[in-house]
């Protein structure tokens, strides 16, 4: 019997229930969580904001894809810590004016605590940039995405 060929395209699903003007309860697979605004902006702070979630998704994707890329290269990166700082143009979310690129610049610092050399980390960084769907999403949206990998 031959190898099973994986689908190249799948449908991802998420459901949101608007609990209030600022809070959405989200269901994805068998997981549930809330997205909300902080109390200072009229929310209940029951979860991260939508823009916070976008940055969290990028950090998580960098970790997952970074590890997936390191493995076949035989590079031990250990654990990754990802720190993100974003320049965000709020004029769109405040309804002041339409903004084509709300995340103007995102700087991601990825720190690996494994024994990989700086050269090996750069190989993993290059491969990760090729395959991380969230990194691609930000870049294709016009965001300047800068990712720096370094040893702990």
BAMITI-811037 format. One record per residue: x, y, z of N, C-alpha, C, CB in turn; residue number from 1. Coordinates in nm, 4 decimals. Glycine has a CB too. Example, Ala and Ser with C-alpha at 12.3 -4.5 7.8 and 13.67 -1.06 7.14 Angstrom:
// BAMITI-811037
DRENGU,1.3190,-0.5690,0.7800,1.2300,-0.4500,0.7800,1.3200,-0.3300,0.7800,1.1308,-0.4473,0.9046,1 .
DRENGU,1.2850,-0.2250,0.7080,1.3670,-0.1060,0.7140,1.2900,0.0030,0.7870,1.4084,-0.0598,0.5725,2 .
This chain:
// BAMITI-811037
DRENGU,0.0847,-0.1175,0.0000,0.0000,0.0000,0.0000,0.0896,0.1242,0.0000,-0.0966,-0.0005,0.1227,1 .
DRENGU,0.0551,0.2246,-0.0826,0.1349,0.3454,-0.0947,0.1141,0.4410,0.0209,0.1032,0.4146,-0.2232,2 .
DRENGU,0.1992,0.5418,0.0241,0.1900,0.6440,0.1283,0.0647,0.7280,0.1087,0.3151,0.7338,0.1279,3 .
DRENGU,0.0079,0.7728,0.2173,-0.1101,0.8583,0.2120,-0.0651,0.9992,0.1759,-0.1878,0.8569,0.3479,4 .
DRENGU,-0.1278,1.0556,0.0740,-0.0940,1.1917,0.0329,-0.1807,1.2904,0.1108,-0.1133,1.2103,-0.1207,5 .
DRENGU,-0.1155,1.3852,0.1742,-0.1884,1.4866,0.2506,-0.2525,1.5876,0.1554,-0.0940,1.5586,0.3505,6 .
DRENGU,-0.3665,1.6407,0.1959,-0.4328,1.7453,0.1183,-0.3444,1.8689,0.1158,-0.5727,1.7787,0.1773,7 .
DRENGU,-0.3421,1.9377,0.0032,-0.2630,2.0604,-0.0047,-0.3435,2.1834,0.0355,-0.2089,2.0784,-0.1453,8 .
DRENGU,-0.4741,2.1692,0.0411,-0.5594,2.2806,0.0818,-0.6696,2.2270,0.1726,-0.6199,2.3538,-0.0424,9 .
DRENGU,-0.6915,2.2956,0.2825,-0.7951,2.2551,0.3777,-0.8768,2.3782,0.4159,-0.7323,2.1878,0.5048,10 .
DRENGU,-0.9935,2.3555,0.4709,-1.0776,2.4640,0.5193,-1.0600,2.4760,0.6700,-1.2267,2.4404,0.4823,11 .
DRENGU,-1.0155,2.5918,0.7150,-1.0043,2.6204,0.8573,-1.1314,2.6926,0.8994,-0.8763,2.7057,0.8895,12 .
DRENGU,-1.1779,2.6661,1.0193,-1.3026,2.7279,1.0645,-1.2865,2.7901,1.2026,-1.4154,2.6249,1.0665,13 .
DRENGU,-1.3549,2.9001,1.2208,-1.3650,2.9661,1.3504,-1.5067,3.0215,1.3609,-1.2563,3.0800,1.3670,14 .
DRENGU,-1.5605,3.0209,1.4814,-1.6924,3.0785,1.5056,-1.6785,3.1815,1.6157,-1.7971,2.9689,1.5438,15 .
DRENGU,-1.7510,3.2917,1.6002,-1.7496,3.3962,1.7012,-1.8927,3.4320,1.7401,-1.6740,3.5207,1.6501,16 .
DRENGU,-1.9144,3.4446,1.8695,-2.0429,3.4909,1.9225,-2.0174,3.6262,1.9884,-2.1056,3.3867,2.0251,17 .
DRENGU,-2.0805,3.7300,1.9345,-2.0650,3.8639,1.9908,-2.1427,3.8768,2.1205,-2.1112,3.9701,1.8910,18 .
DRENGU,-2.0720,3.8710,2.2329,-2.1338,3.8790,2.3649,-2.1714,4.0237,2.3968,-2.0388,3.8227,2.4729,19 .
DRENGU,-2.0905,4.1168,2.3491,-2.1159,4.2597,2.3695,-2.0561,4.3340,2.2506,-2.0547,4.3113,2.5062,20 .
DRENGU,-2.0541,4.4669,2.2611,-1.9960,4.5480,2.1540,-1.8459,4.5238,2.1388,-2.0220,4.6958,2.1806,21 .
DRENGU,-1.7802,4.4736,2.2442,-1.6344,4.4584,2.2395,-1.5871,4.3141,2.2555,-1.5718,4.5425,2.3466,22 .
DRENGU,-1.6717,4.2283,2.3095,-1.6282,4.0921,2.3393,-1.6891,3.9915,2.2422,-1.6651,4.0551,2.4826,23 .
DRENGU,-1.6025,3.9043,2.1903,-1.6457,3.7915,2.1081,-1.5937,3.6647,2.1737,-1.5945,3.8044,1.9597,24 .
DRENGU,-1.6816,3.5673,2.1908,-1.6392,3.4359,2.2381,-1.6147,3.3503,2.1148,-1.7462,3.3703,2.3341,25 .
DRENGU,-1.4956,3.2979,2.1040,-1.4479,3.2284,1.9849,-1.4416,3.0783,2.0104,-1.3098,3.2816,1.9427,26 .
DRENGU,-1.4822,3.0014,1.9103,-1.4673,2.8560,1.9135,-1.3877,2.8145,1.7908,-1.6067,2.7836,1.9178,27 .
DRENGU,-1.2803,2.7420,1.8138,-1.1973,2.6854,1.7075,-1.1646,2.5435,1.7494,-1.0661,2.7706,1.6823,28 .
DRENGU,-1.1953,2.4465,1.6608,-1.1821,2.3041,1.6934,-1.2562,2.2782,1.8245,-1.0305,2.2613,1.7045,29 .
DRENGU,-1.1866,2.2263,1.9265,-1.2501,2.2015,2.0558,-1.2046,2.3036,2.1606,-1.2187,2.0591,2.1037,30 .
DRENGU,-1.1594,2.4186,2.1135,-1.1087,2.5237,2.2021,-1.2038,2.6424,2.2037,-0.9681,2.5687,2.1582,31 .
DRENGU,-1.2113,2.7089,2.3190,-1.2916,2.8298,2.3318,-1.2107,2.9358,2.4049,-1.4245,2.8011,2.4061,32 .
DRENGU,-1.2249,3.0597,2.3604,-1.1571,3.1710,2.4262,-1.2298,3.2995,2.3894,-1.0062,3.1780,2.3855,33 .
DRENGU,-1.1939,3.4070,2.4571,-1.2574,3.5362,2.4314,-1.1577,3.6341,2.3728,-1.3180,3.5933,2.5596,34 .
DRENGU,-1.2088,3.7202,2.2883,-1.1352,3.8361,2.2388,-1.2139,3.9566,2.2891,-1.1196,3.8357,2.0787,35 .
DRENGU,-1.1456,4.0520,2.3485,-1.2141,4.1644,2.4116,-1.1234,4.2868,2.4129,-1.2579,4.1282,2.5552,36 .
DRENGU,-1.1822,4.3981,2.4383,-1.1087,4.5231,2.4550,-1.0807,4.5453,2.6031,-1.1879,4.6428,2.3954,37 .
DRENGU,-0.9761,4.6200,2.6354,-0.9499,4.6525,2.7761,-1.0608,4.7426,2.8321,-0.8118,4.7218,2.7908,38 .
DRENGU,-1.0700,4.7463,2.9628,-1.1739,4.8280,3.0263,-1.1595,4.9756,2.9888,-1.1683,4.8121,3.1789,39 .
DRENGU,-1.0370,5.0219,2.9690,-1.0148,5.1620,2.9320,-1.0797,5.1979,2.7987,-0.8658,5.1910,2.9254,40 .
DRENGU,-1.1079,5.0950,2.7151,-1.1727,5.1207,2.5860,-1.3145,5.0634,2.5832,-1.0894,5.0607,2.4714,41 .
DRENGU,-1.3740,5.0449,2.7006,-1.5130,5.0030,2.7081,-1.5369,4.8537,2.7069,-1.5858,5.0620,2.5981,42 .
DRENGU,-1.4314,4.7741,2.7125,-1.4462,4.6289,2.7157,-1.4454,4.5767,2.8578,-1.3359,4.5624,2.6355,43 .
DRENGU,-1.4403,4.4460,2.8696,-1.4340,4.3824,3.0013,-1.3003,4.3145,3.0259,-1.5458,4.2813,3.0158,44 .
DRENGU,-1.2077,4.3266,2.9316,-1.0721,4.2708,2.9437,-1.0747,4.1189,2.9646,-0.9976,4.3381,3.0600,45 .
DRENGU,-1.1717,4.0518,2.9022,-1.1857,3.9065,2.9163,-1.0871,3.8293,2.8298,-1.3265,3.8647,2.8814,46 .
DRENGU,-1.0118,3.8996,2.7466,-0.9138,3.8345,2.6601,-0.8360,3.9385,2.5831,-0.9819,3.7365,2.5636,47 .
DRENGU,-0.7405,3.8932,2.5027,-0.6633,3.9860,2.4200,-0.7522,4.0551,2.3173,-0.5490,3.9124,2.3493,48 .
DRENGU,-0.7073,4.1689,2.2674,-0.7784,4.2379,2.1602,-0.7541,4.1647,2.0281,-0.7330,4.3867,2.1502,49 .
DRENGU,-0.8318,4.1938,1.9255,-0.8052,4.1315,1.7955,-0.6629,4.1591,1.7453,-0.9061,4.1813,1.6929,50 .
DRENGU,-0.6145,4.2816,1.7652,-0.4787,4.3127,1.7188,-0.3736,4.2414,1.8038,-0.4546,4.4646,1.7220,51 .
DRENGU,-0.4005,4.2255,1.9340,-0.3109,4.1452,2.0184,-0.3037,4.0020,1.9667,-0.3584,4.1465,2.1659,52 .
DRENGU,-0.4201,3.9476,1.9293,-0.4254,3.8097,1.8807,-0.3453,3.7922,1.7525,-0.5698,3.7676,1.8574,53 .
DRENGU,-0.3447,3.8944,1.6669,-0.2674,3.8869,1.5430,-0.1185,3.8732,1.5743,-0.2927,4.0116,1.4552,54 .
DRENGU,-0.0705,3.9508,1.6713,0.0710,3.9414,1.7098,0.1000,3.8093,1.7796,0.1099,4.0585,1.8013,55 .
DRENGU,0.0069,3.7636,1.8624,0.0245,3.6343,1.9289,0.0311,3.5215,1.8261,-0.0902,3.6086,2.0287,56 .
DRENGU,-0.0528,3.5311,1.7227,-0.0523,3.4295,1.6175,0.0825,3.4278,1.5454,-0.1665,3.4550,1.5168,57 .
DRENGU,0.1387,3.5442,1.5192,0.2702,3.5515,1.4559,0.3767,3.4877,1.5444,0.3070,3.6973,1.4255,58 .
DRENGU,0.3758,3.5195,1.6735,0.4742,3.4623,1.7664,0.4609,3.3102,1.7727,0.4570,3.5228,1.9074,59 .
DRENGU,0.3380,3.2617,1.7829,0.3158,3.1180,1.7885,0.3578,3.0489,1.6605,0.1710,3.0888,1.8167,60 .
DRENGU,0.3273,3.1104,1.5475,0.3634,3.0537,1.4177,0.5152,3.0485,1.4021,0.3006,3.1358,1.3034,61 .
DRENGU,0.5834,3.1522,1.4446,0.7296,3.1546,1.4371,0.7879,3.0395,1.5178,0.7849,3.2894,1.4881,62 .
DRENGU,0.7323,3.0141,1.6360,0.7792,2.9034,1.7187,0.7550,2.7688,1.6498,0.7097,2.9062,1.8553,63 .
DRENGU,0.6328,2.7457,1.6022,0.5980,2.6171,1.5407,0.6796,2.5927,1.4139,0.4479,2.6122,1.5082,64 .
DRENGU,0.6793,2.6892,1.3232,0.7483,2.6706,1.1957,0.8995,2.6697,1.2163,0.7086,2.7812,1.0960,65 .
DRENGU,0.9488,2.7494,1.3110,1.0921,2.7467,1.3414,1.1376,2.6088,1.3849,1.1251,2.8479,1.4497,66 .
DRENGU,1.0606,2.5470,1.4728,1.0944,2.4115,1.5180,1.0805,2.3098,1.4057,1.0056,2.3710,1.6354,67 .
DRENGU,0.9775,2.3233,1.3232,0.9597,2.2322,1.2101,1.0746,2.2439,1.1107,0.8270,2.2601,1.1399,68 .
DRENGU,1.1256,2.3641,1.0917,1.2368,2.3852,0.9988,1.3692,2.3360,1.0568,1.2478,2.5331,0.9629,69 .
DRENGU,1.3892,2.3517,1.1863,1.5152,2.3106,1.2495,1.5330,2.1597,1.2465,1.5209,2.3601,1.3935,70 .
DRENGU,1.4236,2.0868,1.2655,1.4313,1.9413,1.2761,1.4958,1.8743,1.1556,1.2945,1.8855,1.2957,71 .
DRENGU,1.4449,1.8952,1.0319,1.5077,1.8280,0.9181,1.6496,1.8768,0.8884,1.4226,1.8467,0.7962,72 .
DRENGU,1.6826,1.9970,0.9367,1.8194,2.0473,0.9204,1.9139,1.9860,1.0232,1.8217,2.1999,0.9321,73 .
DRENGU,1.8571,1.9151,1.1213,1.9390,1.8552,1.2268,1.9971,1.9589,1.3212,2.0508,1.7746,1.1659,74 .
DRENGU,1.9267,2.0697,1.3378,1.9766,2.1789,1.4218,1.8956,2.1829,1.5506,1.9688,2.3158,1.3471,75 .
DRENGU,1.9654,2.1772,1.6626,1.9004,2.1810,1.7939,1.8906,2.3263,1.8395,1.9790,2.0949,1.8986,76 .
DRENGU,1.7709,2.3825,1.8241,1.7510,2.5225,1.8645,1.7023,2.5345,2.0077,1.6519,2.5904,1.7717,77 .
DRENGU,1.6713,2.4211,2.0703,1.6180,2.4247,2.2071,1.4802,2.4871,2.2077,1.7120,2.5028,2.3008,78 .
DRENGU,1.4543,2.5688,2.3065,1.3259,2.6396,2.3173,1.3420,2.7798,2.2600,1.2766,2.6458,2.4659,79 .
DRENGU,1.2347,2.8291,2.1998,1.2368,2.9643,2.1445,1.1543,3.0577,2.2311,1.1843,2.9651,2.0001,80 .
DRENGU,1.2059,3.1760,2.2522,1.1307,3.2846,2.3141,1.1176,3.3931,2.2086,1.2010,3.3386,2.4455,81 .
DRENGU,0.9943,3.4355,2.1840,0.9671,3.5338,2.0791,0.9125,3.6606,2.1439,0.8666,3.4775,1.9732,82 .
DRENGU,0.9781,3.7714,2.1153,0.9359,3.9018,2.1668,0.8994,3.9881,2.0461,1.0492,3.9698,2.2547,83 .
DRENGU,0.7814,4.0475,2.0469,0.7352,4.1266,1.9331,0.7010,4.2682,1.9779,0.6127,4.0602,1.8665,84 .
DRENGU,0.7463,4.3636,1.8990,0.7073,4.5035,1.9155,0.6516,4.5485,1.7810,0.8292,4.5944,1.9623,85 .
DRENGU,0.5350,4.6125,1.7830,0.4713,4.6536,1.6584,0.4379,4.8016,1.6599,0.3454,4.5721,1.6338,86 .
DRENGU,0.4639,4.8669,1.5482,0.4171,5.0029,1.5271,0.2804,4.9899,1.4604,0.5189,5.0886,1.4393,87 .
DRENGU,0.1770,5.0349,1.5290,0.0394,5.0167,1.4837,-0.0253,5.1511,1.4600,-0.0418,4.9355,1.5853,88 .
DRENGU,-0.0806,5.1704,1.3416,-0.1494,5.2945,1.3073,-0.2959,5.2813,1.3497,-0.1372,5.3258,1.1538,89 .
DRENGU,-0.3339,5.3504,1.4566,-0.4672,5.3361,1.5172,-0.5767,5.4156,1.4463,-0.4615,5.3787,1.6608,90 .
DRENGU,-0.5402,5.4942,1.3460,-0.6427,5.5777,1.2822,-0.7568,5.4951,1.2240,-0.5803,5.6622,1.1726,91 .
DRENGU,-0.7293,5.3737,1.1809,-0.8350,5.2882,1.1274,-0.9302,5.2397,1.2352,-0.7748,5.1697,1.0563,92 .
DRENGU,-0.8768,5.1879,1.3455,-0.9632,5.1334,1.4513,-1.0382,5.2428,1.5268,-0.8804,5.0517,1.5495,93 .
DRENGU,-0.9902,5.3662,1.5187,-1.0631,5.4777,1.5804,-1.1587,5.5438,1.4803,-0.9639,5.5822,1.6354,94 .
DRENGU,-1.1666,5.4865,1.3609,-1.2548,5.5322,1.2533,-1.2210,5.6725,1.2038,-1.3980,5.5289,1.3001,95 .
DRENGU,-1.0970,5.7158,1.2294,-1.0527,5.8476,1.1830,-1.0376,5.8477,1.0312,-0.9192,5.8872,1.2503,96 .
DRENGU,-0.9759,5.7418,0.9777,-0.9631,5.7265,0.8330,-0.9246,5.5825,0.8004,-0.8582,5.8256,0.7757,97 .
DRENGU,-0.9517,5.5427,0.6773,-0.9163,5.4083,0.6328,-0.7644,5.3990,0.6194,-0.9864,5.3735,0.4977,98 .
DRENGU,-0.7078,5.2901,0.6745,-0.5632,5.2698,0.6717,-0.5343,5.1405,0.5955,-0.5037,5.2644,0.8168,99 .
DRENGU,-0.4524,5.1498,0.4912,-0.4192,5.0310,0.4122,-0.3273,4.9348,0.4864,-0.3545,5.0722,0.2822,100 .
DRENGU,-0.2330,4.9882,0.5658,-0.1372,4.9039,0.6374,-0.1374,4.9454,0.7847,0.0070,4.9160,0.5754,101 .
DRENGU,-0.2291,4.8879,0.8643,-0.2354,4.9283,1.0051,-0.1139,4.8845,1.0868,-0.3598,4.8722,1.0678,102 .
DRENGU,-0.0611,4.7648,1.0604,0.0630,4.7222,1.1257,0.1771,4.7724,1.0379,0.0691,4.5641,1.1457,103 .
DRENGU,0.2283,4.8905,1.0702,0.3290,4.9556,0.9876,0.4602,4.8772,0.9909,0.3517,5.1001,1.0346,104 .
DRENGU,0.5029,4.8440,1.1114,0.6320,4.7748,1.1285,0.6188,4.6790,1.2456,0.7502,4.8767,1.1523,105 .
DRENGU,0.6686,4.5569,1.2260,0.6703,4.4569,1.3318,0.8140,4.4071,1.3439,0.5698,4.3385,1.3021,106 .
DRENGU,0.8669,4.4150,1.4653,1.0010,4.3648,1.4928,0.9864,4.2457,1.5861,1.0932,4.4759,1.5551,107 .
DRENGU,1.0385,4.1339,1.5405,1.0299,4.0085,1.6139,1.1715,3.9678,1.6550,0.9612,3.8967,1.5278,108 .
DRENGU,1.1937,3.9471,1.7824,1.3221,3.8968,1.8294,1.3006,3.7541,1.8777,1.3816,3.9875,1.9431,109 .
DRENGU,1.3729,3.6614,1.8169,1.3597,3.5198,1.8476,1.4887,3.4758,1.9162,1.3311,3.4348,1.7181,110 .
DRENGU,1.4761,3.4295,2.0394,1.5929,3.3871,2.1171,1.5845,3.2370,2.1396,1.6013,3.4633,2.2533,111 .
DRENGU,1.6883,3.1663,2.0942,1.6947,3.0208,2.1061,1.7906,2.9832,2.2177,1.7385,2.9560,1.9727,112 .
DRENGU,1.7478,2.8915,2.3059,1.8334,2.8532,2.4181,1.9092,2.7224,2.3942,1.7503,2.8407,2.5431,113 .
DRENGU,1.9005,2.6672,2.2742,1.9696,2.5419,2.2432,2.1146,2.5649,2.2027,1.8966,2.4683,2.1324,114 .
DRENGU,2.1842,2.4554,2.1719,2.3263,2.4636,2.1383,2.3567,2.5084,1.9956,2.3886,2.3318,2.1606,115 .
DRENGU,2.2571,2.5382,1.9152,2.2794,2.5801,1.7765,2.3710,2.7016,1.7710,2.1457,2.6115,1.7073,116 .
DRENGU,2.4585,2.7029,1.6708,2.5470,2.8178,1.6506,2.4682,2.9318,1.5867,2.6691,2.7791,1.5621,117 .
DRENGU,2.5271,3.0507,1.5845,2.4628,3.1658,1.5201,2.4373,3.1354,1.3726,2.5505,3.2933,1.5346,118 .
DRENGU,2.5328,3.0708,1.3074,2.5185,3.0354,1.1656,2.4016,2.9381,1.1456,2.6498,2.9731,1.1118,119 .
DRENGU,2.3916,2.8397,1.2330,2.2812,2.7446,1.2236,2.1468,2.8138,1.2475,2.3006,2.6303,1.3245,120 .
DRENGU,2.1441,2.9058,1.3437,2.0197,2.9793,1.3702,1.9758,3.0592,1.2477,2.0376,3.0735,1.4906,121 .
DRENGU,2.0727,3.1158,1.1762,2.0381,3.1934,1.0573,1.9802,3.1032,0.9482,2.1617,3.2680,1.0043,122 .
DRENGU,2.0268,2.9788,0.9396,1.9674,2.8831,0.8446,1.8218,2.8569,0.8813,2.0473,2.7496,0.8428,123 .
DRENGU,1.7978,2.8363,1.0096,1.6599,2.8124,1.0561,1.5749,2.9372,1.0316,1.6580,2.7741,1.2078,124 .
DRENGU,1.6314,3.0544,1.0571,1.5585,3.1798,1.0345,1.5181,3.1947,0.8886,1.6436,3.2996,1.0776,125 .
DRENGU,1.6083,3.1641,0.7985,1.5808,3.1747,0.6547,1.4688,3.0802,0.6143,1.7073,3.1445,0.5728,126 .
DRENGU,1.4752,2.9571,0.6623,1.3714,2.8592,0.6303,1.2370,2.8979,0.6924,1.4133,2.7200,0.6786,127 .
DRENGU,1.2404,2.9469,0.8146,1.1172,2.9877,0.8822,1.0490,3.1005,0.8061,1.1466,3.0313,1.0264,128 .
DRENGU,1.1252,3.1963,0.7587,1.0683,3.3083,0.6823,1.0014,3.2592,0.5537,1.1779,3.4112,0.6484,129 .
DRENGU,1.0527,3.1519,0.4967,0.9936,3.0969,0.3738,0.8569,3.0341,0.3987,1.0868,2.9930,0.3128,130 .
DRENGU,0.8369,2.9768,0.5178,0.7210,2.8909,0.5405,0.6189,2.9383,0.6433,0.7682,2.7606,0.5809,131 .
DRENGU,0.6490,3.0385,0.7234,0.5562,3.0836,0.8278,0.4381,3.1576,0.7643,0.6289,3.1752,0.9304,132 .
DRENGU,0.3163,3.0998,0.7692,0.2031,3.1650,0.7038,0.1669,3.3005,0.7641,0.0839,3.0752,0.7096,133 .
DRENGU,0.1869,3.3176,0.8931,0.1533,3.4474,0.9536,0.2549,3.5533,0.9149,0.1458,3.4357,1.1065,134 .
DRENGU,0.3814,3.5163,0.9052,0.4820,3.6103,0.8566,0.4493,3.6543,0.7148,0.6220,3.5475,0.8619,135 .
DRENGU,0.4104,3.5579,0.6307,0.3713,3.5882,0.4921,0.2498,3.6815,0.4902,0.3397,3.4572,0.4144,136 .
DRENGU,0.1535,3.6555,0.5776,0.0329,3.7372,0.5838,0.0667,3.8839,0.6134,-0.0628,3.6823,0.6905,137 .
DRENGU,0.1512,3.9057,0.7140,0.1917,4.0425,0.7481,0.2670,4.1073,0.6323,0.2793,4.0428,0.8748,138 .
DRENGU,0.3640,4.0353,0.5759,0.4440,4.0927,0.4677,0.3597,4.1248,0.3451,0.5559,3.9977,0.4293,139 .
DRENGU,0.2703,4.0340,0.3073,0.1859,4.0584,0.1902,0.0882,4.1733,0.2132,0.1090,3.9321,0.1539,140 .
DRENGU,0.0590,4.2017,0.3402,-0.0289,4.3144,0.3727,0.0457,4.4482,0.3670,-0.0900,4.2948,0.5118,141 .
DRENGU,0.1771,4.4420,0.3480,0.2562,4.5649,0.3389,0.3305,4.6016,0.4659,0.1679,4.6774,0.3013,142 .
DRENGU,0.3202,4.5179,0.5680,0.3914,4.5432,0.6932,0.5403,4.5192,0.6741,0.3366,4.4539,0.8066,143 .
DRENGU,0.6230,4.6076,0.7282,0.7657,4.5823,0.7323,0.7888,4.4869,0.8480,0.8492,4.7152,0.7480,144 .
DRENGU,0.8261,4.3641,0.8156,0.8488,4.2613,0.9178,0.9982,4.2366,0.9296,0.7732,4.1288,0.8832,145 .
DRENGU,1.0514,4.2632,1.0471,1.1931,4.2403,1.0744,1.2021,4.1339,1.1828,1.2664,4.3729,1.1179,146 .
DRENGU,1.2724,4.0273,1.1519,1.2878,3.9193,1.2494,1.4359,3.8966,1.2744,1.2193,3.7884,1.2002,147 .
DRENGU,1.4739,3.9025,1.4005,1.6130,3.8838,1.4409,1.6203,3.7581,1.5262,1.6678,4.0087,1.5189,148 .
DRENGU,1.7029,3.6641,1.4853,1.7252,3.5406,1.5615,1.8597,3.5526,1.6309,1.7204,3.4132,1.4689,149 .
DRENGU,1.8632,3.5092,1.7575,1.9914,3.5089,1.8307,1.9913,3.4031,1.9379,2.0193,3.6462,1.8933,150 .
DRENGU,2.1100,3.3719,1.9861,2.1262,3.2749,2.0939,2.0972,3.3411,2.2275,2.2683,3.2148,2.0930,151 .
DRENGU,2.0484,3.2596,2.3212,2.0218,3.3090,2.4566,2.1517,3.3456,2.5249,1.9457,3.2044,2.5398,152 .
